[in-house]
Amino acid sequence: MRSNTPGKLSLAGAYAWGYVALGFAQQEGSDPGWHQEIDPLDALFLGAAWPQEFHDEFHFANLRDAWLRLLQGTTHGKGIERFVHEAVSASQDLGMPVDKGALMLALAGRLEAAGLDQRRLPRRLLPSEALREHRAARGPSLDLSFPEPRVDSKEQVKKFWKESHTYGTPQAILRDGLARLQDFGFQVKKESVALLPALYAALLAKPGEPVEEMGPQAYAWALSIDEGSTLAPVLDILLVAPELGMSASKTLRHLLAVPAFTQPIPSEALLWTSSPGLALPRLAFELGIPEVTTREGTITPDLLDWAGMHTRMRLSAAAVTPEGMDDASVAADATEESDEGWDERRDAVRDAVLRKLRKKPVELSFPHDPPDRPVERVWNADGSSQVRFSNESSQGQEFQKGLKRQLKAFKEKFGRDPGPGDPVFFDPDADEPAPLTKEHFDNMMLDMAEHAADMGVDPAFLHAWREVGYVVTTENREMFTTAEVLAFSRAVARHQQATA
């Protein structure tokens, strides 16, 4: 640390500063709950940004990702890749989760040998300088240039409310989200403040997530999108319109003039990234590393969506504002280097969203349909869930038969009935009860895909199932978010094109 004073940091030095900052915050009792989710790459960014503080975990994660994107293609980006390799290698060598405290301490001793203490980050690439004017830090300007509405924009807005739209476009997803909020009794056709939460709710939110969390999370998701994305102009309008007091109809007139609003939503928008602990696995998979073990379990590429959702919901469920402090006082504790005007803008919009969503006393979660469908998944606020099958349906009856067959197979294999904690769907090659391995599942999917045509099944569906980790059918479609359905359908299309 003595050789890595602030402003003259190597990547190894930034990691050391971040690790110590975590320790001091814990010792002083000032560490926020989201510090418990931090992994080595988060700690590196925390040290590179020191002494900057962060409004919340969303602010932290969005700036982290913006910084990592900034370093891509540079020598320091190669250093980040080496850091990720070292972190995962240390996890594998020591048999510890990559985000465990003991592993993070052990990693510090490996970075010098990896040469990550040799090259200093220039001041222009430190977060305090590089991200000062970034969209993720300041949001879009209030002077944002809105596209000129089309001549027939008023008619187009009327059609927006009355007609269905091309599935998978921001236009269709927003309309679906507004319909959901309207079902709760919210007046969604007047103020523009509900538009962004509606888009987010229909795209990414699970049925068990509290409605009152939709505003802050939608805000965070919108700022996580790269400013170079085709979706950014759509989101910027949705972010600025409430601050300018624009009506929903006027906002829609401008949105309909943005090409991306009526085009397929980009794939990068289908994944939640605005939480700690999500960047390292994502980069590891891009580098060809097949899995990353965390305290929550082993993450593989098909589980990235689950990991993001689970982290978001777990943090949301655990969030508790200290007694005697409100959102405004928390914001006031932010770093002096931050833009006070932007903090005030952000808090004002968030408060407006929450007031909007709290106007009518309703149960603050998406209502669940009665369990009369063949199959449904019920989500809890902490990210856990249960799948329910209707005993009256043919699918439910078939599932019961399959479950009985599995219980019988378990007893034949291990000589006893399954007990608490035993997997019902077990690895047939293991001597002791163990869950199916990903390798076994992948091989099973590949074998089925080879014989799919003989069974009258499109092999692309099986390849897509293997890729994303789930399968979407007519019967279970309601169990998934729009983002999950789009990810699966796009995977199917890719595999169909590959074999065409």
C-alpha angles and dihedrals in degrees: 000000000000089000092047106056116175109283092025101067133150118201089257089050092049089053091050092051091048093049092050091046089056090050095049092048091051092047092050093045091237098113114119120229093256090065085078089067097053120121130190096278090051089050090052091054091045089056094044089053096043128163089025116108126206133232092225142322091287093056091047096049095045092052090046092055093044089053093048090050089050091055095049113115094020131102088255089053087058086051090055089052090051089049091054090050090050093049094051092043090052089050092052095043095049096036092233133125112266091239098048115119095235091051092049090053092048091050091061089066093054100053097076091055088050090057094242092131095061105076124055121219109240114240091246089063097048112106093243090062105025096049100037094107098022121132091237090057102039106017123224118323120260084231089065111152108237119208115251111260117246119259090250094042095124091056090046090055090052089052090049090062096041108036137058118246139210107296116248097026123118087243093058094040092050091049090052092049093049090051089054093051090044089056087061090056098258117149096235098163097068114048125042093217092090096052099084095044088049092053091048094044093054094044108040113002120107118224092252097054114110114253090223089065093055095086099056093038093048089049091051093047092051092052092047092067114099112255088233093060119111087233094059095085090054093049093044090057090049090050097047102037095074091049090054092048093242120166122241092249094051090047091051091052089059093043092054088059091060111089093213091060092071098033128085110288110251117257094238089067093060095074129072109229103157097104135079118264097037106090099063096056090044092053092043091057091048087055092053097257104146100210144005123207116218132171088265093055141277114319121207126181092267090056098055091098091049092047092052094046093046094049092048094049094042093052091045092052092047097045112117123173110224114257113270095018127102131192092270094055091047090052090049089062091062120116117292088231092065122098104264091198091056092048089053092047092049094048093045093053093045091050091049091052092049092048089050092051093045097050093099121044102240135148101277100231135067109277116249119229115239111273093255093111117096092251136000138170118223114204124208123212093253095057098262119123146183129218115220126198122198111238089209095060127082089235091054092048091048090050091053091052091049091049091053089050090052093049090051091048090050092054092047091050100044103021095240144065116271114267133204110306095018115126114241090203098051139178104266092205096055121098092214127040107282133158119260109278120233088240091056091046092048092049090049091051092047091049091049091047091055090057097033095104090056088056094047092250125132105242089213089073091057093046089049090049089053092047101049099027099239140060126229118212135168090260098049101031092108090062091069137066120244088254091056093047091049092048091052096044092048090050089052091050092050093052092045090053091047092057097038 
